[in-house]
Amino acid sequence: MTMIYSEFPTYALVFAGLVITCIVVGAILGNSFVILAFIRDEKLRTVYNMYLFNLALTDLLLGCISMPLFAVYTLNSYRWIMHRYVCTLFMTVNEILCCEVVIMMVILSWDRLKLLTQKLEYMQQQTVRRAVIKICISWILSFLVHGPVHFVFHSSDHEHMEHKCSAVYHEHKLYSSILTVIQFTVPFACLCVINSLIFKKVRTRIKRRETARNRMNGYHGVPSSNNLTALTAVVDELTNTRSLTKASGAKRALRTAKNLALLVFVFFVTWAPYSITYFVDTVCTTCVNEHVTTVMLWVLWSKSAMNPFLYNYMSPGFKENFKAMVKCHCKRKP
């Protein structure tokens, strides 16, 4: 069924244009700063920041490819003015990039959990080389999930709606529903579980540290043979948790967990509305207005513009590099 949309009023077009421009410019400039900071500062080239670098690269590609193309489509009252094969390419690239974002969020959370639970083993095994391998695998997986599907469902008898751009597999309700569950529901459930385990692990270790310190304070003078075993256990407890014995270490671990939780929260707030809308639209094609779907897609993409600010808040290293690059740019101005 072909749906006809009237031209947007001038005030709506101006407002939408300003919002879209802010999102696109924020995604391009912000993530460019993240990438440049990673390149120019060797201290930032850690395994964890490798994942952030890849996430920033993905967001930058969204800002340079997906957003500008869809911005023209949105502001032109949902009329695709380019060839339909360009639309297919756009949908494929966009979905691969979005899938990569989801996979990287899971990898980031799993990386922090491994650090807390297996610190020594983590330091030995999690090298930059392994991080690069994981990133490459994530890109291959993202391509396999979204790359071939457009050509599998595309056929010569597929009626392409004139001046419209949408995924050809959207008509296949079963596949679209399964894809929504796989791409959002399952990863988000994994993120919730992993981050819950991270917070539980941090709280447990801090509590064990405080308990051991209190028990140590209860011993005075030379320990007798009766309490020697107990005292030895306390010392062992303090030794086993020496990575968190200092207040700064405990606060750093807790801050890292909170920062990661913030990333997950922003991911949920920006992705859940579009995923729910897309799922409902798949099941009931007349239940969701195209305006709503478009707004939810731009809300999803807004995460790409917000991420650099989150990195700046989370990492003093990125924050210092951002300030240095801004100052250097200002000094070059006549």
N, C-alpha and C positions, 0 to 999 in steps of 0.2 A: 504494500500500500504506500503510495507516494504522498508524502506530507509536504505541504507548501508553507513556507515561513515568510512573513512580510519583512521588509527592511527594518532594521533597528532604528528607533528614534535617535536623534542627534545626541541628546544627553546620555542615553544608554551607551551609545557607541563611544563617546568620549570617556565615560567612566570605565567601561570595559577595557578600552585602549590603555588608559593610565595604569590600571591594575595589572594587565598583561605585560606592559612594558616594565613595570617594577619587578615582576617575577622573572622575566627573561634576563634583564640587566643584572639583577641580583644573582641569578644562577651563574651567569657567565663571568662576571667580575669576581664574585665571592670565591667560586671554585678555582678560578685562575690564580687567585692569591694563595689558596691552599696548595696548589700544585707547585707554584713558584717557591713558596716557603719550604716545601719538602725538598725541592731540588737544590736550593741555595744553602740549606743548613744541614750539615751531616748529622748533627745531634738528633734531628727529627726522623732519621732513617731507621726507625725501629720496626720490628715485625708488626706491631699493632698499628703504627702509622702507615705502614705499607698498605694495609687494608683501608685506612682512611683516604690514602692517596688514590686508590682504585675507585673508592666510592665518590671522591671528588671528580675524578676523570669521567665517571659515568654520568654524574649530575651535569658536568660541563657539556658533554655530548648531547644530553637532553636539552640543555639551554641553547645549543648551537644548531641542532637539527630538528628535534621534535617540536619544540615550542614555537619557533618562528613559522614553520609550515602550518601548524594548526592555528596559530594566531591569525594568519591570513584567512584561513577557512572560517574561523569563528567570527571575525570582524566583517566578513563578506556574507553574513547571514547564512552560514553553512552551505556555501556554494564552492565546490572544489574546482579551481580554474586550471589545474594542471592535468596531465595525462593520468589515466586511472592506474597505470603501472607505477607511477610516482606515488600514488596513494598506497598501493600495495607495499612498496618499498618503505614508505613512511611508517605504516602500521607495523611492519616486521621489525624495523630498527627500533621503534619506540618500545615495543613489547619486549624485545631482547634487553634493552637498557633497563626497563622497569624490573624485569625478572632478575637482572644482575644486582640491582639495589637490594632486593629482598634477600637474595642469597648472601650478599655481603653483610647484611645485618645479622644473619644467623652465624656467620663465621666470626664476626666481631665478638658476639656474646660468648660463643664457644671458646674463643681464644682467651677471654678473661677468666672463664671458669677453669680452664686448664692451668692458667697461671696460679690461681688460688689453691687448687687442689694438688697440683704436682709441680711445685715451683722449680725444684732442682732439675727434674726431668724435662720440664718445659724449657728452661734456659739452655739445656743441651740439645734438644730436638728442634725447637721452633727457631729455625734460621731464616734469614732473608730468602735464601734459595727455596726453602719449603713454602714460604709465604707466596713467592712468585708462582710456584707450581699450583698451589691452591687457587690462586687468582685465575690462572689459565684454565684450570678445570671448571671453575665457576662460569667463565665466559663460554666454554664449550657446552656446558649444561644448559645455559640460558639460550644458546643458539638452537640446540636440539629440541628444546621445549617449544620455541616460537618460530624458528626459522622455516623448517619444512612445511609446517601446518598450512600456511597460506597457499602453498602450491598443491598440497594434498587435496584441500577442499575446493580449490579453484578449478573450475572446469569451463569448457567452451560454452555450455548452455547456462552458465551462471549469468543471471540478468543483473548487470551493473546499473544501479540507479544513477541517472545522469546528474552530474554535478554533486554527487554525494560521495563521502569517503568513510567507509566502515570496514571492519574485518569481515572477510568472506565467510569465515566459520561461525559468525555470530548467529546465523540461521540454524545452526546445529545445536539445539538446546542442551543435549546431553553432554556433548564435548565442552561447550562453554561453561556449563555448571561445574563439571569436573575440574576444568582449568582454573576457575575461580577459587575452588576449595584448595587445590594444590598450591596456587600462587600466593594466596593470602592467609587462609584459615590455618593450614598446616604450619607454615613458617611462623605465624604469630603465636600459635599454641606452643611451638618450640621455644620461641623467644621468652614467653611468660615462664615456662618451666625452667629454662636455663638461668634467667635473671633471678628467679625465686631461689634457686640453688646458690647463686652467687651471694645474695644478701644473707641467706641462712649461714653460709660458710663464713662470711665476714663477721657476722654477729657472734657465731659460735667461738671463733678464734679470739675475738676481743674479750668475750666473757671468760674464756679459759685463761687468758692473760691476767685479767683482773682478779679472778679467783686464786690463781697461783701467787700473785703478788700479795694478796691478803693473807694467804697461808704462810708465806715467807715472813711477813711482818709479825706473825704470831710466835716465831721462834726467837729466843734470846740466849746469848751465851753459847757454850759448847753443847751441841745436841747429845742427848743420852742415847744408849743403845736402843731404848724403846721407841724413840721417834726418829732414829737415823734413817730407817727405810722410808718413812713418810717424807722426810726432808729431801732425800735423794729423789723421790718421785716429783717433788715440787721443782727441784732444780732441773730435772729432765723436762718438765713441762715448760719451764721458762726457756730452756735451750731449744726445744722443738718449735717454739713460737717466737724465736728471736727476730724473725722478720717483722713481727708486729709488736715487739717489746717496747719500742720507742713510740711515744705518742704520735710523732709525725708519721711513722709507718702505718699505724692503725688508722689515722685520719686519712692518709693517702689511699689506703685500700678501700675505705668506706666512700671516699670522694669518687674514686674510679667507678665503683659500683653504682653510685648515684648518677654519675655522668652518663654511664651506659644506659641506665634506666630512663634517663631523659631522652636519649636518642630513640629508644624503643617507644616511649610515650608519643613523641612527635611522629614517629612512623605510623603508629596506630591512628592518631587523630587525623592525619592527612590521607592515609590509605583506606581506612575502614569505610568512610562515606562512599568513595567511588566503587569499592568492591561490592558493597551492599547494593548500591544503585545498579551496577552492572549485572549482578546476579538477578535482581528483580526484573530488570529489563529483558534478560535472557528468558526467564520463565514466562513473563507477561509483557509482550512487546508494546502493548497499548497502555501500560500502567505508568510509564515514566516518560516525561516530556524531554525532548532533546536538549532543551535549555538546562535542565537539572543535570543531565549526564555531562554536559560540557563544563558546567561550573564545578562539578565534583572532580573532573579530570584536571582542571587548573588548580584545584585545592591539593590534589595529589602531587602535581608538579611543583607546588610552592615549597615542598620539602627540600627540593634541590637548591632553592634560594636561602632557606633557613639553616641548612647544614653548616655552611662556613661560619655563621655566627655561633653555632653550637661548638664547633672545633675551637674557635677563639675563646669561648667561655671555659671549655674543658681543659685546654692545654696552654700553659704559660709559654711554651716554646712557639706555638703558632701565633699566640698573641704578640709576642716580642717581634717576630718576623713581620707580622702585619703592620705593626707600628713603624718598623724600620723601612719597609717598602713605601709606606705612605709618606714618611718624612723625606725619603730619597726622591720621590716623585715631586713633592712640593718644592724641594730645593732646585730642581731642574727647571721649574717654571721661571720665566724672565721677570 
